[in-house]
Amino acid sequence: MGFWDLFKKKQPDVGTSALRDVGMPSSHDLAGLQPAPMPKELERLLRVGLPGGPTDGEAVAAFGALRGTPDEGRAVEELARSAQMRKLPDELLLTLGATLLDRGEPEGATRVLSAASCSPALVLLADLAERRGDLPTALSFIERVLLRDLDHPGARERHRRWRAQLGFDLEHKPIAAGATVVAREPDAPFDLLREVGRGGAAAVYQAVDRELGRHVALKVYHQPERDRPQLAHEARVAVMLEGAGIVRVFDLDPDHGWIALEWAPAGALREQIRARDLGRLLPLDRWALPLASALARVHEAGWVHHDVKPANVLLSRTNAAILTDFGTARRIGEPSPPGSLGYVSPERMKGRASDPRDDVYGFGRILEDVLEAIGDEQVVARYRPFAATCTGADVDRPADGRALVKRMRAPLGA
């Protein structure tokens, strides 16, 4: 029963002419009402991303032309609905989010912007989180920006300010590509072939065992005297978790600061993302499910990896994922250590003790990085909602690796 039906029941003696006299439509008038026809400009705008639709630039221009007109509200509503059904261009999502903010709808802006991955959208999401008083989430967004571009306007200033407000004393200092950090020559029975990776604690080389002729990944710590406990911890945890998807440890020498690990010919997922190597990245389930299963193994043993990121996911000859670098792994419930820029969950930033959901967050961030590199709309539409669940609200995030695998099987078609 509609509003006007109720009105007529309450006012049985009021006739059609009386209704007209007070400016109210009659039942005859209401029966003839139809939704206003959609403007052709809006019809074309809503075809963005579809065959025959406007280009990204044309869509942004068309939406801009509708701003400030009587059709603005309808355009915002229809675009927001479309954003829930398919991936819209980041530039259009950014414009739509800004429009929603101008209209006093910050929650709607957050929902729309969450589907975007460009740096300006992440900065705006960070500012919205700060406005809500959620500094850890704001910091997690801005670190994702800094991971791509240290010089993005305003990013470093926000990072410093929010870290200070959260009481973090130490700044993250990611090593730029090509930076030189002196690594000591390992006193080890290996011939070094080439350097394949470098971080603040160690460098990794492709090396050959002189006796066995076996290729290994030789990780050499920069300061073995200081980092001896971490090196030993990394090796012991990996050995304890030995099995599918966990890097194998062949040898170590804590006194000289090196550890010999399984060699992965395809390298780290990070390199495949940078190269946009679709042959390695697709299909996603070829490496994503083994990675989720490896996390399940870690969590079932009572551990949290704490550094799930593309650089720590190796690819085997068959493209299966191998989880490496257990130097910061902690028992569930133990205090959480510092993490890598752009891959630390907001809850961990708030000081939560070691929790498997923090690894699930890192897994979701890896998916987001891969989806951005792939750029295939069908693949993105299929996997992005799941990635958003992994990086979204903690209550909706899979509780651990086992739950992650279970939740993945439907979207991955297993």
Order of alpha helices (4+ residues) and beta strands (2+ residues): alpha-alpha-alpha-alpha-alpha-alpha-alpha-alpha-alpha-alpha-alpha-beta-beta-beta-alpha-beta-beta-alpha-alpha-alpha-beta-beta-beta-beta-alpha-alpha-alpha-alpha
